[in-house]
Amino acid sequence: MNPHQAPPRHAIAHPANEQTTAVTSTDGTPDFDAVRNDFPRAKTAAYFDNASSHPFSVHSAAALHRYIDWVTHEVGEPWWPPWAASRDESKHLFAKLINARPEDIAFARSAVEAESNLINGMQEHLSGGNIVTHDLHYAASLYNYKIRQQASALPCSEGAEMCTVPGNVLNTKHDFESLRIVKHRDWQIDYRDMERAIDKNTKLVSITLVSNVNGYLSDVKAISDLAHAHGAYLYVDIIQGVGAVPVDVQAMGIDFAACSTFKWLMGVKGFGFLYVRSDLQGTVVKPTQHCGGLSFNYAPWVEKPDPAGAEFAFTPTPGPTCYEVSYPSYEGAICAQESLRYILRLGVHNIRNHVRTLTDRLMDELPAIGYPAITPKGNESPIVTFAAPDPATTMAKLRNAGVHVAMRYGNKMRISPSVFNNQEDVSRLLEALA
Ligand SMILES: Cc1ncc(COP(=O)(O)O)c(C=O)c1O
C-alpha cells in the first residue's frame, strides 16, 4: 500500500481514520481554532505538559495507523520503497526545519544517547582539554559528563569499573581533562560566567537551547561565537525548542545538535535526529558504533574469487549514516514525516506568536496570585515555570479541574502550552488556582 493512499478496507477502526481538519491559512496566519481540532487531547483536558510529551495530531495518528495496518495485513516486498521514502523525507523535512542539509543529519534514538555517542566519537579532539556546560543543561546530559569526569580521575582499575555503570555508554577511560559546569544566576546563564569558563583549552561547549526546568532560552549565537573564538565546538540539545522556537543551525553557529521527536516535534519517543556539521563528520566526530557492509571474496560466497582482492571487503555507510546503526524506527520516521510537514505548514514563527499570547498571560497573572515565576521575563520559549507555595494542593486543584502541568524539582510548576491550547485553557488553569 502506498503510505499516501487511503487505508485499505480491512484497516483497524480508529478515530484517526476519520476525515481530519486541514490547517487553513488566511493571509499567512494559521487558523489556530482549526489546529485545536486536529488534537483530540485538547477536547479531554487543558493539557499544558507538552514539554513532557506532546500529543499526536490526528494526521500523525492516521499516518501511524496506515503503517500499522500495512505491517499487520500487507507487509511484503513490493511496498518497502514507499515507506523508505517516508523515512527519508522525515530527514529532509527536519533538515529544512533547522536550515541544515540532509547530508548533515543522521537518525538518532534519543537526544541524550546522541550526545553521548558524539562525546565518544570526539575522544581524540577532547583529549587533554576541558568541556564547558551549565546547570540548566539537561540533568541526564550533565550526569553523562560528570560520570565520565569521575571515571577519568580514578586510577585505571577503578576507572574501568566506572565504565560498567549500568546505562553508561562510556567505553574508554581516556576522556577529557576537566569539566566546568557554570551555575545559573536567578535561573538564567550569565554570558560573563560562560566567558570566564571558556578558555583556549576548551574543546566543547555543551548547552540546551531551551531549559526543560524553566524554559530559559540560551543566546546560542553569542555562546557559539565565544566557543569558536577559542577553537571549541558547540553542541546544542534542541529537544525543548525545535518545532516551537526558530532554529537555524547556520545562523546560530551550531556545530552539533540532537533531539528526539516526542516533544515539540509532536512525534514518538525513541526516534529523533542528530545534526553534525558535514565538514566535522569522520574528522572531529568519529563514528563509534560501526555500521557498514562486509563482503566475502572466497568460495562458496563467490564462484571466482578475485586473487588480487582481500578476503573481506568493508563498505562503510556513507556520510552521516556512519552515526546510525541498522534500521531506524519506521514508526518514528513516518510519524515525524507527518508532524514535520504539519509544523512547516503552520510555520514556526506563527507557532511562536500563538504560544506567546498564552505564556505572556501566565507570566502576567500567576505571580499576582502567589506563584512567582522562575522563568526570566521576555524569555522566548514555550515553557514557563512558577514556584508553587504548596505543590501537593496545587496539583490536586489542577487535576480536579482537568488541567495538566508538570511539578518538578519539588515545587517547580512547569506549564508548556502548544499549538492547540487557547485562552480558555489558560483561564481554566488560572481559575483553578485563584
Ligand atoms: C532538555 C532535554 N533533553 C533531553 C531529554 C531526553 O530526551 P531523549 O529521550 O531524546 O534522550 C529531555 C526530556 O525530557 C529534555 O527535556
The ligand as an ORCA input file, in Angstrom:
! r2SCAN-3c Opt
* xyz 0 1
  C      16.314     19.109     27.587
  C      16.063     17.649     27.412
  N      16.991     16.880     26.816
  C      16.809     15.557     26.630
  C      15.667     14.927     27.049
  C      15.527     13.435     26.857
  O      15.332     13.184     25.527
  P      15.656     11.791     24.840
  O      14.667     10.810     25.335
  O      15.526     12.070     23.398
  O      17.055     11.415     25.222
  C      14.654     15.676     27.658
  C      13.404     15.024     28.112
  O      12.671     15.488     28.934
  C      14.859     17.070     27.834
  O      13.922     17.828     28.412
*
